[in-house]
Amino acid sequence: MKAWLSSMWWNLAVALGFIDPPRLQPIPVRAQRSDSATPRR
């Protein structure tokens, strides 16, 4: 019950603009390299 009530207050504070909503961190994506561009020995 405490966790639910705490979550309700937090969601209300976010909705009213008192707290910034959490932002997800972007996941880095590796650039695709073609095999012909990087010669292997």
Buried (B, 14 or more C-beta within 10 A) or exposed (E): EEEEEEEEEEEEEEEEEEEEEEEEEEEEEEEEEEEEEEEEE
